[in-house]
């Protein structure tokens, strides 16, 4: 875990960047455009379908790809905590209102909450969708070098949105580093986010306020340093992003056809 990581359950940006730049698996040589097209297809597929077996098959495929790229599976399991908590926060109430065969009942303040088979299927379905998108997004980021990622951003977004996106992405590392150093200073003095936030609310409010102030100061210093090195408002990537090879084009065409089928047969299509 790097110095900017707050918890084992939060994706470590430094570790993600390290794998993207250093690992040399087969998937790091695949065109970023091919992987980006697959990511779009996956997002579209999990949005349009609610078939549990289809989602389970997609999840197995993305996990196999993640493991075949020699990426850390243990880290992935730990990073699943955030999307799983997000799904629980969305479905914590909905699962008790789904009609179906009752599986369990809980009495809360005189109200009887019933968990049905459809409620259980709902939470499993949404959890699979979250895990699929998170797994492949991490796979994409950890097998794509930053210079290729920057080149894709320059091609996709118009100016100045591409500059804002790239600068915000790089500056995020500086902000996380500052927060991590402040939290280490608080812990070394006996504080902590969990056991002390109730007693030291003002302290932590001051910490986060100080982070914003120092972020603006650091941003100004970074801008002056870039201007001194010839920055004129355009951060241009001179690295050519590798184009998809013939198998990559074939894969994208197949995924495009499957996407059309999913749109036509989706229960959410609205017609």
C-alpha positions as CSV (number, residue, x, y, z in Angstrom):
1,X,0.0,0.0,0.0
2,X,1.5,3.4,-1.0
3,X,1.8,6.5,1.1
4,X,-1.3,8.0,-0.4
5,X,-3.6,5.1,0.4
6,X,-6.0,5.6,3.3
7,X,-7.4,2.1,3.5
8,X,-7.0,-1.3,2.0
9,X,-10.6,-1.0,0.8
10,X,-10.0,2.2,-1.2
11,X,-8.3,1.8,-4.7
12,X,-4.7,3.0,-4.5
13,X,-4.0,5.4,-7.4
14,X,-0.3,5.0,-7.0
15,X,-0.5,1.3,-7.3
16,X,-2.9,1.5,-10.2
17,X,-0.4,3.8,-12.0
18,X,2.5,1.5,-11.2
19,X,0.8,-1.5,-12.8
20,X,-0.2,0.6,-15.8
21,X,3.4,1.7,-16.4
22,X,5.4,-1.3,-15.3
23,X,3.5,-4.5,-16.0
24,X,4.1,-6.1,-19.4
25,X,1.3,-8.6,-19.9
26,X,-0.3,-9.3,-23.3
27,X,-3.2,-6.9,-22.4
28,X,-0.9,-4.0,-21.9
29,X,0.0,-4.3,-25.6
30,X,-3.6,-4.4,-26.8
31,X,-4.8,-1.1,-28.3
32,X,-6.3,1.2,-25.7
33,X,-9.1,1.9,-28.1
34,X,-10.1,-1.8,-28.1
35,X,-10.2,-1.9,-24.3
36,X,-12.1,1.4,-24.2
37,X,-14.7,0.0,-26.7
38,X,-15.0,-3.1,-24.5
39,X,-15.6,-0.9,-21.5
40,X,-18.4,1.0,-23.3
41,X,-20.0,-2.3,-24.3
42,X,-19.8,-3.6,-20.7
43,X,-21.4,-0.4,-19.3
44,X,-24.1,-0.6,-21.9
45,X,-24.7,-4.3,-21.4
46,X,-25.0,-4.2,-17.6
47,X,-27.4,-1.2,-18.0
48,X,-29.7,-2.9,-20.4
49,X,-29.9,-6.4,-19.0
50,X,-31.1,-7.9,-15.7
51,X,-30.6,-11.5,-16.6
52,X,-28.7,-13.0,-13.7
53,X,-27.0,-15.8,-15.6
54,X,-25.8,-13.3,-18.3
55,X,-24.4,-11.0,-15.6
56,X,-22.7,-13.9,-13.9
57,X,-21.0,-15.0,-17.1
58,X,-19.8,-11.4,-17.7
59,X,-18.4,-11.2,-14.2
60,X,-16.5,-14.5,-14.6
61,X,-15.1,-13.2,-17.9
62,X,-13.8,-9.9,-16.5
63,X,-12.3,-11.6,-13.5
64,X,-10.5,-14.0,-15.7
65,X,-9.2,-11.1,-17.8
66,X,-8.1,-9.3,-14.6
67,X,-6.2,-12.4,-13.4
68,X,-4.7,-13.2,-16.8
69,X,-3.2,-9.7,-16.8
70,X,-1.4,-10.6,-13.6
71,X,-3.2,-7.9,-11.6
72,X,-3.6,-8.2,-7.8
73,X,-6.7,-10.3,-7.1
74,X,-6.4,-9.8,-3.3
75,X,-6.5,-6.1,-3.8
76,X,-9.5,-6.4,-6.0
77,X,-11.4,-8.3,-3.4
78,X,-10.6,-5.6,-0.8
79,X,-11.6,-2.8,-3.2
80,X,-15.0,-4.5,-3.7
81,X,-16.0,-3.1,-0.3
82,X,-16.9,0.4,-1.6
83,X,-19.1,-0.7,-4.5
84,X,-20.8,-3.3,-2.3
85,X,-21.6,-0.7,0.4
86,X,-22.9,1.6,-2.3
87,X,-25.3,-1.1,-3.6
88,X,-26.4,-1.8,0.0
89,X,-27.2,1.9,0.5
90,X,-29.4,1.9,-2.6
91,X,-31.2,-1.4,-2.0
92,X,-31.4,-1.4,1.8
93,X,-35.0,-0.3,1.6
94,X,-36.0,-1.6,-1.9
95,X,-35.3,-5.3,-1.2
96,X,-38.0,-5.3,1.5
97,X,-40.7,-4.0,-0.9
98,X,-40.1,-6.4,-3.8
99,X,-43.1,-8.9,-4.3
100,X,-42.3,-12.6,-4.4
101,X,-42.0,-15.6,-2.3
102,X,-41.2,-14.7,1.3
103,X,-37.8,-15.8,2.6
104,X,-37.5,-14.0,5.9
105,X,-39.4,-11.4,8.0
106,X,-38.2,-8.8,10.5
107,X,-40.3,-6.7,12.8
108,X,-39.2,-3.0,13.2
109,X,-41.2,-0.7,15.4
110,X,-44.4,-2.6,14.7
111,X,-43.8,-2.8,11.0
112,X,-43.1,-6.2,9.4
113,X,-40.5,-6.2,6.7
114,X,-40.4,-9.2,4.4
115,X,-37.5,-10.3,2.3
116,X,-38.6,-12.1,-0.8
117,X,-36.8,-14.1,-3.5
118,X,-37.1,-11.2,-5.9
119,X,-35.6,-8.8,-3.3
120,X,-32.6,-11.2,-2.9
121,X,-32.2,-11.4,-6.7
122,X,-32.3,-7.6,-6.9
123,X,-29.4,-7.1,-4.5
124,X,-27.4,-9.9,-6.2
125,X,-28.1,-8.5,-9.6
126,X,-27.0,-4.9,-8.7
127,X,-24.0,-6.2,-6.9
128,X,-22.9,-8.2,-9.9
129,X,-23.4,-5.1,-12.1
130,X,-21.2,-3.0,-9.7
131,X,-18.5,-5.6,-9.5
132,X,-18.4,-6.0,-13.3
133,X,-18.0,-2.3,-14.0
134,X,-15.4,-1.8,-11.2
135,X,-13.4,-4.9,-12.3
136,X,-13.1,-4.0,-15.9
137,X,-12.5,-0.3,-15.2
138,X,-9.6,-1.2,-13.0
139,X,-8.4,-3.7,-15.7
140,X,-8.5,-0.9,-18.3
141,X,-6.7,1.6,-16.1
142,X,-4.0,-0.9,-14.9
143,X,-3.2,-2.1,-18.4
144,X,-3.1,1.3,-20.2
145,X,-0.1,3.6,-19.9
146,X,-0.7,7.1,-18.9
147,X,0.7,8.6,-22.1
148,X,-1.8,6.5,-24.1
149,X,-4.6,7.5,-21.7
150,X,-3.7,11.1,-22.1
151,X,-3.7,10.8,-25.9
152,X,-7.2,9.2,-25.8
153,X,-8.5,12.1,-23.6
154,X,-7.0,14.6,-26.1
155,X,-8.9,12.9,-29.0
156,X,-12.2,12.4,-27.2
157,X,-12.7,15.7,-25.4
158,X,-12.6,19.1,-27.0
159,X,-10.4,21.9,-25.6
160,X,-10.3,23.0,-22.9
161,X,-12.2,20.1,-21.4
162,X,-9.3,17.7,-22.2
163,X,-6.9,20.0,-20.4
164,X,-9.1,20.3,-17.3
165,X,-9.5,16.5,-17.2
166,X,-5.8,15.7,-17.5
167,X,-4.8,18.4,-15.0
168,X,-7.5,17.3,-12.5
169,X,-6.3,13.7,-12.8
170,X,-2.7,14.5,-12.1
171,X,-3.5,17.0,-9.3
172,X,-5.6,14.4,-7.6
173,X,-2.3,12.6,-6.6
174,X,-1.0,15.8,-4.9
175,X,-4.2,16.2,-3.0
176,X,-4.3,12.6,-1.8
177,X,-0.6,12.9,-0.7
178,X,-1.4,16.0,1.4
179,X,-4.4,14.3,3.0
180,X,-2.4,11.2,3.8
181,X,0.4,13.1,5.4
182,X,-2.1,15.1,7.6
183,X,-3.9,11.9,8.7
184,X,-0.5,10.3,9.6
185,X,0.3,13.4,11.7
186,X,-3.1,13.1,13.5
187,X,-2.7,9.4,14.2
188,X,0.8,10.0,15.5
189,X,-0.8,12.3,18.1
190,X,-3.4,9.8,19.2
191,X,-6.2,10.8,16.8
192,X,-8.2,8.7,14.3
193,X,-11.0,9.1,11.8
194,X,-13.2,6.5,13.6
195,X,-12.7,6.7,17.4
196,X,-12.0,10.5,17.6
197,X,-14.2,12.1,15.0
198,X,-17.0,12.6,17.6
199,X,-14.7,14.2,20.2
200,X,-12.4,16.1,17.7
201,X,-14.9,17.2,15.1
202,X,-13.4,20.7,14.9
203,X,-10.0,19.3,14.4
204,X,-11.0,17.2,11.4
205,X,-13.0,20.1,10.0
206,X,-9.9,22.2,10.2
207,X,-7.9,19.4,8.5
208,X,-10.2,19.2,5.5
209,X,-10.4,23.0,5.3
210,X,-6.6,23.2,5.4
211,X,-6.5,20.6,2.6
212,X,-8.6,22.8,0.3
213,X,-6.4,25.9,1.1
214,X,-3.2,24.1,0.5
215,X,-4.6,22.5,-2.7
216,X,-5.2,26.0,-4.1
217,X,-1.7,27.0,-3.1
218,X,-0.1,23.9,-4.6
219,X,-2.1,24.3,-7.7
220,X,-0.8,27.9,-8.2
221,X,2.7,26.7,-7.7
222,X,2.3,23.9,-10.2
223,X,0.8,26.4,-12.7
224,X,3.8,28.7,-12.3
225,X,6.2,25.8,-12.6
226,X,4.5,24.7,-15.8
227,X,4.5,28.2,-17.2
228,X,8.2,28.6,-16.5
229,X,8.7,25.4,-18.6
230,X,6.8,26.7,-21.6
231,X,3.2,25.7,-20.9
232,X,0.9,27.9,-23.0
233,X,-2.5,26.5,-22.0
234,X,-2.4,23.3,-24.1
235,X,-1.0,20.1,-22.7
236,X,-0.5,18.2,-26.0
237,X,0.2,14.5,-26.1
238,X,2.8,13.7,-28.7
239,X,2.4,9.9,-28.2
240,X,0.4,8.1,-30.9
241,X,-2.2,5.9,-29.4
242,X,-1.9,2.4,-30.9
243,X,-4.8,1.6,-33.3
244,X,-6.7,-1.6,-32.9
245,X,-5.3,-4.5,-34.8
246,X,-7.5,-6.7,-37.1
247,X,-8.6,-9.0,-34.2
248,X,-9.4,-5.8,-32.2
249,X,-11.6,-4.4,-35.0
250,X,-13.3,-7.8,-35.4
251,X,-14.0,-7.8,-31.6
252,X,-15.4,-4.3,-31.7
253,X,-17.7,-5.2,-34.6
254,X,-19.0,-8.3,-32.7
255,X,-19.6,-6.3,-29.6
256,X,-21.4,-3.6,-31.6
257,X,-23.7,-6.2,-33.0
258,X,-24.3,-7.7,-29.6
259,X,-25.0,-4.2,-28.2
260,X,-27.7,-3.7,-30.9
261,X,-29.3,-7.0,-30.0
262,X,-29.3,-6.0,-26.3
263,X,-30.9,-2.6,-27.1
264,X,-33.7,-4.3,-29.1
265,X,-34.4,-7.1,-26.6
266,X,-33.9,-5.1,-23.4
267,X,-36.8,-4.8,-21.0
268,X,-35.7,-1.1,-20.4
269,X,-35.9,-0.1,-24.0
270,X,-39.1,1.9,-23.4
271,X,-41.0,0.9,-26.6
